[in-house]
Amino acid sequence: MPSSRPTLVFLLMEDWFFASHFWARGLAAQKAGWRVVLISRQNEAFREIEASGIEFYAADLNRKRLNPFKELAFSLWLARLYRRIKPDVVHHIALKPIIFGGIAARLANVPAVVNAPIGLGFVYSSDKLLAKLLKPLVTLALRTTMSPKLGIAVFENPDDLNAMADGGMVQRDRTRLIRGAGVDIELFAPSPEPEGPIRIALAARMIQEKGIPDFVAAARLLKGKAEFWLAGAPDLSNPNPVREAELRGWEAEGIVKWLGPVKDMAGLLHQIHIFSLPSTYREGLPKAVLEAMAAGLPVVATDIPGCREAVVDGETGFLVPARSPEALADALDKLITNPGLRAEFGAAGRKRVLDNFSDEIVCQNTMEIYKMLKDTKA
């Protein structure tokens, strides 16, 4: 489809992730005069995305697939698509799209690439054998595909930026730091604390690395002092899902309440008093934490990359060691018993989001990169 407008292509694994984390940037690019295209696996969100004027191409992307021949075939298919679309800039999001999108971009002579790792995740955080086997292969692939000649690597936190630059996967002077996916500060706004028992929520994909078992263990330690809610669906494409039977078992014990997937996150946050994300792997910058802070809630998270970029320990919440249910329970208990501290942390968290993590700030910083790359090409 020929166009006189510059063309921006997003490549990422899932349409729903674009909807939750990159849609605002796609709309900002549209407003600035770009033709915007999304390539991802087709799931439940693509119709709304198309209705917003963003072109959509369904792709055979699979997070669990490890067959190198099928991945190479995907790269060749993608290269042909890139030649048809003729993008001025492509934005590859997450490690797999960076690697196989990078191959396609080279084959199709795409003039500029933005690579966004958005956290180093399973491969660089897990002690499992599969992660140990994949790590050197992924590192080599990233060194090859995150070429400084093609564009910019965008990181959500300085820990990941430094790790990849020090590891030789990216040239430091071709990196930028854009902290998080942005938050709609009007939708996620403070409200009075709800009445009734103290409620603590963890909203995330139901996978082990989000700290679900530690959250449940802390709930056991604090049983009777608060209600503990889990929001999210099991992610069966992940190597370590928390399965529905386990979630329902905990609920039957009266330890936690499992809400399943929740579309109205703002509504959920208005029903709770404390938000927690005891993640055990390298986050990019967890959006659910930022949304909770924007809603004026105190947050208890783990002292890991991504979480520590969002939460200021002792100011907007508490940071605790990963894989320590006792420390998690202790921090939560301090907030359960102290409404004044909850209010203090919540107000400070809201201000931190306004100053650093709003949609407006993230979109502006991203658009500056797109414009720079387009102008450099011209």
N, C-alpha and C positions, 0 to 999 in steps of 0.2 A: 504494500500500500504506500505509494509515494507521498511525500509530504514536504512542504517547504519549511516546516518547523524542525528544530533539532529533535532528535529521537533519543529517549532515555529508556533503557531496558533494565528491569529488575529480574534477577534469577534467584529463586530460593525454593526450598523444598516444598512448602505447603502454602496454599492460598490463605488459610486462616491465620498463618503467622504474618503474612503481609498485611492482612486486615488489622491485626492487633498491634503491629510494631512499625509498619512502613507506609501505611495508607496515607497518613497525614503528609508525609514527604512526597508521595506520588501526587497528591492533590496540589501541594505547593508548587511542584514542577509544572503541572498543568497550568496553574494560574500564571506562572512565569513564561508561558508560551511553548513549553515542551510537549511533544507527542510522547505519551507514557505507555509502556508495554510491560505486562507482567507475564513471566514464564514460570510455571510452578506445577506441582501436582494438583489435579482438580479435585476439590473437596466441596465443603458446604458454602464457601464464601465467594466463589468466583462470580456468581450472578450479580450480587450487590456491587462487586468491584467493577464489573463491566458496565453496570448501570451508571456508575460515576464517570464514565467516559474513558476508562483505562482499558486498553486492548488486552485480551487474555489468550494465551496459548497453553493448552494442557501439555504437560511433559511427563515422560516415564521416569520419574524420580522415585527412589526408594532408599530410605535411610538405612535399612538393614542389608541391602545388597552389597556383596563384596566381590562379585565376579568381575575381574578386570576387563574381560572381553565385552561384557554387557555395558560396562561403564565407558569403554572406548567407543562402542557403537553409539551410546548416548551422546558422547562428545562430537562425533561425526554428524549425527542428526542435528545437534545444536549449532554446529558450524554452518550447516546449510541454512538453518533458520536465520542465523545472524546475517548471512549474506543477503537473504531476502528482505529482512527488516532494515538493514543498513543503519545500525545504531551509531550515534555519535559518542555515547557513553553507555557502558553496561555496569550495573551495580550487582556484584556477586555477594550473596549473603550466606554465611556459614561455611564450614570447611569444605564440605563435599562440593557445593556449587563453585567455590573458589578454585578447587583443583580441576574439575572437569569443565567448568565454564572457562577457566583460564586456557585450557587446551583449545577449546572451540574458538575463543577470542583470537588466539594466535593464528589458527587455520583460516579464520574469516577476515583477518587483518582489521579487527576492531581498533579504532584509533585510541580509545581511552577506557580504562577499567578502574572501578572503585571496588576494592575488596574489603569486606566487613566480616571478620571472624565471629563477632558477637559472642565471645566466650569460647574457651578452649575445651570445655565439656569433657565427655567420657574418655576420649583417647588420651588426654593430657592430665586426667585427674584420677582415673580408676586404677586400682591395683590388680584388676583381673588380667588373666593371661591374654585374652583377646586384645585388650588395650595395650599391653606391653608389646605384643607382636605388631600391632598397627602403628604404634608411635613412630618408629624410625622410617616406615614407609610414608606415613603422612607428612612427616617433617621433610623428607626428601622431595615429595610432591609439591609441598608449599614453597620450598626454596626455588623450585623450577617454575612454578606458575605465578607466584606473587612478584612478577618482574617489575622493578622500578621504572623500566622504560615505558610501561603501559599506563601508569597512573598512580593511584594513591591507595594506601591501606588505612582504613578507618577503624579505630578501636574504641570500645566503650569504657575501658578503665586502663590506668597506667600500668598495672601489673601485667596484663596481657601484652600491651605494647612493648614493654621492656623485655618480656620473655621471648617474644618472637623476633625482636630486633637483636637481642643478645644471642639468640640461637641461629642467626644468619638467615632467617626465613623472609625478612623484609629489611630494606634499607631504611635506616632511621629517619633520614631527611625526606623520605617519601611517605611518612606516616602523619596522621592527624588523630586527635582525641576529640570525639563527640560523645558526651556522656549520656548514654541511654537512648531509648526510643522516643522520648518525649511524652508528656502527660497533658491531657486536656484538663487544665486547672479550673475550668468552669464546671465540667461534669464531676470531677473529683474534688469536692469542696467539703469543708468541715460541717458537721451537724452536731446538735446536742447529744451527749452520751445517752444510749438507749437505757430504758429501765430494765429491771430484772437482774438475773445473775450475770456475772462477768463472763463474756464470751471472747474466746481467742480463736482466730482463724488462720489457717495455712491454705493459700490458694496457689495451685501449681499443677503441672502434669503429675499424675500419680506414678512417680518413679522413685526408686530407692535413693538416688543421688539428691533429691530435693529434701532429704532428711525426714521423710515420712515416719520411718521406724523410731527415730529419736523424738519426734513430736508426740508419737503415741506413748513412748516410754515416759516422757515428761508428764503427759496427761495422767498416767497411772500414779506417778509420784504426787500429783496435785489433785487427785480425785476428790470431789466434793467441794473444792475451792472455786472452780470455774468450769464452764462448758468449753469443750474443744471441738472445733469444726474443721473438717477437711473439704475443700472445694476443688474439683477437677476430675478428669477422667483418666483411667489407666491408659498409658501410652504403650500399646503392644508392639510398636515399631522400635521401641527402645530396648537395649539389651537387658535392662533391669527393671521391668515394670512392677508396680504394686498391683496385684490382681484383685479383681472385684470380690472374689471369695474372701480374701484377707480383709479387705475393707469392711465387708458386711459382717465378718466375724468380730472385728473390733467394735463395730456398732452394736452388735447383739450383746456384747459384754458390758455395754454402757460406758466405754472408755471415750469414744469419739462419736460425733455425728458426721456421717458422710453425705454431702449434698449433691455429689455428682458434678457434671459440668455446669458452670454458672455463667450465663451470658451477661447478666446485669451486675457487674463487679461493683459499680458505685452503690447500688442498692444493698449489696452484701456488706460493704464496708460501713454503711450506716447502721447495721444491726449488731456490730461488734465493738469491743473496747480495746483490743490489742491485736496486732498482726504479727505473725512469726514466719520466718523462712530459715529453718536450720539446715540449709543446703550444705552438701559435703563435696561438691565439685566446683570447678572454676566457672562462675557465672560471668556473663558480660556485664550487664547492669540490670538486675531483675526489675522488670516493669511493675510487677505486682507490688513490690516494696515501695516504689516511687508513688504509685497510685494510693497506697495506704497512707504514706506520709502526706501527700497532697490533701487527703481526706481528714487530716488532723489526728492521725492515730500514732501512738508509740509503736515502735517496731523492735522485736528481738530477732536478730539474725546471727549467722556465724561469721567469724572473723576470717573470711576468705576473699580472694579477688572478686570484685563486683559488689558483693554485699558491703564490704568496708568502704567502698566508694560512695555508697548511698547513705548508710547509717553512720552517724557520728556517735561513738560510744559515750554514754553519759550525757548526751546533749539532745539527740533525737530518738534515742532508744538504747539498747544494749547490744554489744557484740560478744558472743561467747565462743569457746573453742568448738570446732566441728566434732561430731560424734561423741558429744558429752551430754547425755540427757539430764544428768544431775545439775550441770551448770545452766542448761536451758531452763530447767524447772526453777532454779534459784532466781534467775533473772525475771522470769515470768511472775513469780511469787511477789517480787518487789513491786511490780506494777499492779498486780491484783489487789494488793492491800493498800495502795497509795494513789487515790484519785487525783491528788494535786500533782504528783509526778507524771501521771498519764497526761494531764492537761498541759503541763510544761513541755514535755517531750513532743506532744502532738503539735503544739504551736510552733516549736522550733523546726519540726520536720516540714510543716507546711511552708514556712519561710524558705527553707533550704531548697525545696522544689521550685518555688517561685523564682528564686535567684539563679538556679542552675539547670533545671531539668524540664522546663515547660516545652510544649509542642513548638511554640514560637521560636524559642532559642535553638532547639534541635533542627527545625526546618531551615532556619536562616543559615546555620553553620553548614548544613548539608548542601544547600543551594549554592553557597559560595564555592564549594568544591566542584560541583557540576559546571558552574559558569567558568571557573578557572580552567578546567580541562577542555571545555568547548572552545574557549578563547585561545588556548594554547594550540589546539588543533587548527583553528582558523588562521 
